[in-house]
Structures are given as C-alpha cells and as structure tokens.
Amino acid sequence: MLVDTTTQVCAVIGNPVGHSLSPAVHNAAFQAAGLNYVYVAFRVEDVGACLAGMRVCQGFRGMSVTIPHKRAVIPHLDELEPMAAAVGSVNTIVNDNGRLIGFTTDGLGALHALSEAGVKLDGRSVLFVGAGGAVRAVAFAFLDRVKPARLTVLGRTAVRVKALVDELAARAGGVKVEAADLRVDLERAMAEHDVVIQGTPAGMYPEWMGATLVPAELLRPEHVVFDMVYRPIKTRLAREAEDAGCQVVLGLEMLLNQATLQFELWTNAPAPANAMRQALVSALNKDP
C-alpha cells in the first residue's frame, strides 16, 4: 500500500470501534482493486465535530458509521438517500466535494445476501425475531424492493414492536404487517412463516455465544433461516437450522454485501467481492 498526497481516506466511526472488521475488509478491497485509498478506524464521541472535519478535508472520501452514531450523524448531513431517510439510520457517508450524503446499506446488503442464496421473497411469509435497528433496516428494504405476502415482527418490548410495525404498515402497500410477542407467540409464528430472520444479539461472540431464541424443535425443513449475527461465523441457530434441513444464510453474507455497496459508493468502481470475502473470513477465524 502506497500512501501519498493523493491518497483518499475512508474510515469507520463508532464508540467503541476496536472490534470492527471494516479496516481489514476495505483495505483488502482497495489493494485488490489497485486504488489509492486507505481505511482507518476512529473512536468518536463528538459526532458533529467529526463530520465538520470530514467536510473540509478534500481527501476524506467516505465513512462507515456504527453504534452508537447511526442516528446521531443525520442532523450533520446535507442529504439523505430515500432509504436512509425512511429508516432513520445512516451507516455510510459519502463526501462529495464538501457535501455529505448519508446512505444505509444494511437492508440492501441483507437482500443481496438472500438473493445470492437463491431465496425468493415475493409472496413469502417473513418473520423477524427482534425489533432493533438491524431488523428495522432490513424490514424497510424488504417493503421497498420485494413484496412478501406477510411480515411479522416478534419482540419482547410491546411498545417498541408496535412502533416499528406501525411505521412499516404505513409503507406496506398491501403487505400484511403484524406485531407479536416473543414470549407468547414464537411457536405459532414459527409454524406460520417460512422465512425466519434473526436480528438480535443472541448467539453473538463473546457475551451471548451459544445462546438462541429459537428452539431447535420449532425448526422445519421448509424454513429459510437467516441469522444476522456474523460472529461466530456459524451461530448455534445456524448450526441447528442446518441439522433440521433448513436453508441457512449466514450473517457474514449480509456484512459482506453491505460492505461491497459501501465500496462502490465511495469509489464508483466494482467491488472486488472475492478479496473482501477472504479478508472477512480470515478476520473472523481469528476469534477464539
């Protein structure tokens, strides 16, 4: 990697940020594509000051945004693409000659991952386990780009679930959108839906390693199971779904696809997906 006065800079901001895999993935991509870019990580507390600095640095081309700043960056941007505006969350910023534009690639990353796996969502019944930011982004993308017959959000906090379902229903365009209680309705919901999307931290390394919210006995071969957790590469849910004969889509596929979309927004060049995948898998395999 050659860094000189023409090098374009991209970065991830968050707090904390030391766990991020983005530098490994994007630097591998820039090198594979032969681009004079570099990607670094910044722990940021003052979001406004950070974006003001980005705005005036001509070589500061792009930014990834992670927890807890995906909403906090929005007042400091000049423009939001329609999906980011609908979701109310930004994970990607492009600096267009001092004009900062916010995007979300999370939902489209999930859609691309499912599409690459051959999963058809039109006319399907989709169950989301969880009602947090990741589920929100993916659910809005589903309603914008495909037409499932039914979409159900399953969560523990009724007020939060209802608020999300009400927003989704306003954009549903004929899709049936429902709220359900994770503690009461899980068994019924699993029986009534054929695509199951797990969007909580359950199973995540290291705090929730080995946990699952979906008992193995509720899984059946007709299910498509997509677990957004990517650390570890295969969660307990993914392993048990495979054992039950389900089609399984891993969380690393969503992570990879949202990263390729970011790369293309910043560089206007095709993403070297194979190099990015190799870097991502290598980084994930370093976990104990």
N, C-alpha and C positions, 0 to 999 in steps of 0.2 A: 504494500500500500504506500503510495506516494502522497504526502500531504504538502501542499504548497499554497501560494496566494490565490489560486483559483479553485481550491477545494470547496465543495458545497457541504454544509454541515446539516445533519439531521440529529434529532435527539428524542429520548423519552423522558417525560417529566412525571413525577409521582412523589408520594411520601408514605411509606418507604419506596425505594426503587432498586435496592440491591439485588432483589430476586429476579429482576427482569431478564428474559431471554432475548429481548429485541436486539441488543447490540450484536450478539453472536449471529443472529439470523440476517439482519440487514447488512452488516459489514461483509458477510459471506456473499450476499447478493450483489453488492456494489463491486466487489472484486471479480465475481464471475461475469458480470456484465461489462467490465472494463470501464467503469465510471469513476470519475474523480470526486467521490463522495466519502464521507466518514460519518459514523453514527456513534453517539455517546449517550450517557445517562446522567440526569441531573435530579438530585433530591430537591424539591421545590416546596416552599411554604407560601411565598408571596407570588401568587399566580399573575396578578396584574403587572408587577414589575418584570416578571419573567417574559411575558408576552410583549411588553413595551420594548424590552431589549431585543427580542426576536424581530420585531417590526423594523428596527433601524439598522439591523445587521444584514447587509445585502447578501452575504454568503450563507445565511441561516435559512435554508430552504424548507425544511419540514420538521414536524414534531408529532410524536405519538404521545397520547395523554392517557394516563392510567389512574387508578384510585389514589387519592380521593378527588381528583380535579376534573372529571369528565363533565360535570355541570358548571363548576366554578369558572372555567375558561370562557364560557359563552358570552358574558357581558363585555369581554375584552376583544371580541372578534368583529370583523367588518361585515361578514356574510356567513350564513349557514346554508349548506345544500339542503334540499327539501327533506330528506330522510333524517338528517341530524336535527332539523327543526321540529319534526314530528315526534321524534324520540325524546328530544330534550337532553341530548347527550352527545359529546364530541370525543372521539378517540384519535382523530387525525387532523392536523392543521397544515395548510399549505401557505407559504409566504410568497405571494405574487407581487413582487416589487413593492413591498411595504403594506400590501393589503392582505390581511389574514382571513383565510376562508376555512371554516370548520366542516368536517365530514364525520360520518360514522361508518366504519367498515365492518363492524361486528356482525350485524344482521346479514349483510350480503355475504360475508365470509362463511356463515353457517349455511346459507342457501347454496353457495357454490360447493361446499363440502358434501352436502346431501345430493346435489345434482351429480357430482363426480362419482358418487357411490351408486348412482342409478336409481335413487329414491324419487318417486313421483309424488308430489304433494297435492296436486289438484284433485279435489273430491275426497281427500282423506280426512280422517278424524285425528286431530293433533292434540296431545296432552302435554302441557308444560308443568313440570314439577319445580315449583319456586315462582316467586314474583318479583325478583330483584332486577338490577339493571341489565344483566345479560339476557334474561328472559324478555324483558321489555324491548330491547333492541331487535332480537330475533323475531318476536311476535309481530312487531310493526313491519319488518321486512317481509314476513310471510303474507300479510294482508296487502302489502303494496305490490308484490311481484307474483304471487301464486294465489290460487283460490281453493283453500281447503274447504271441505263441507262443514267442518265443525272445529272449534278451537276452545279448549278448556284450560284455565289457569288454576292450578292446585297449590294452595299455600296455607301457612299456619295463621297468618295475621289477616283476619277478615277485612278490616278496613283497607289495608294495602292491596289485597287481591281485588276487592271491589273497585277501588280507584283505577287500577290498571285495566280491568275488564271494561269499565265504563268508557275509558279512552279508546280502547280497541274497538268496542262496539260502534262508536261514532264513526269509525273508518272502515267498518267491516264489509260494507257493500253486499249484503245478503248472506255473509258467512255467519253462522250461529256461534256466538261467543258467550261462554259461561264461566262462572266462578264456582270453585269447590273447595272444601276443607280437607287439607292433607290428612288430618287425624281421623276424619269420619268417612270420607268419600273415596279414598285411594283404591280400595278393592273394586268398587263399582266402576270407577273411572278407568282403571286398567282393563277391565273387561269390555268397555265400550269404545276404546280408542285403539288405533293400530299404529300410530307414530308416537313414541314417548321421548320427550326431550327433557333431560335432567339439567337444571340450571342453578342448582345450589352448590355450596362448597362441600357437600357430602362426598367423602372419598378422597378429598384433596390432601396431598402431601404438604406438610407433615402432620398438621393438627388433626385432620379428620381422616387420616389414612385408614382404610379398611371399613369405613362406615358406608352405609347405604340407606336410602329412604324407601327403596322399592324392594320388598321381599322377593326372593327368588321364586317362590311358589306362585307369584302373580304374573310371571313372565311366560309367554307362549310363543311358539314358532312364528306366528303371524305378525308379531311386533317388529317394528323398526325401532331400535334403541340408540339414541344419540346422547352421549354424556359430554357436556361441555367442559368438564374437568379434564385437564391435559397432564397434570402432574399427580400421580404417575401416569405413564402412557396408557396403561390399562387399569382402570379402577375396578373395584370389586363388582360394581354394577355391570361394567362391560364384560368382565370375565363370566359372571353368572348368566348374562344375556346370551353370550356365545354358547355356553353349556346348554341353554334352553332352546337353542336352534334359531335364535333371533338374528336378524341382520343388524350388525353393530357398526356405528360410525363413531370414531374416536374424536375426542376434543382437540387433539393436535391438528386434525384436518381443518377445523374452524380457525385455529390460531394461524396456521399456515396460509389459509386463503385470505384472511383479513390482512395479513402482512403483505401478501403479493399485491393486494389492492392499494395498500399504502405506498408501496414501492412505485407503482405505476402512477399514482397521483403526484408523487414528488419528482419523478424522473421523466415522465412521458415516454417511457420505454417499457417493452415487455419484461415482466419479472422472470428471472431465472429460477423457476419453482423447484427444480431438482436440487440446486445448490442450497436453496433455503431449507428444503426438507432435510437434507443431510446435516446441515448445521443445527437445526432444531432437534432432530433425533439424538445427535451427538451430545448436545447440551442436556437434554432430558435424561440420557443414560448415565450422566454423572451423579444423579441423585442416588443416595444410598438405597 
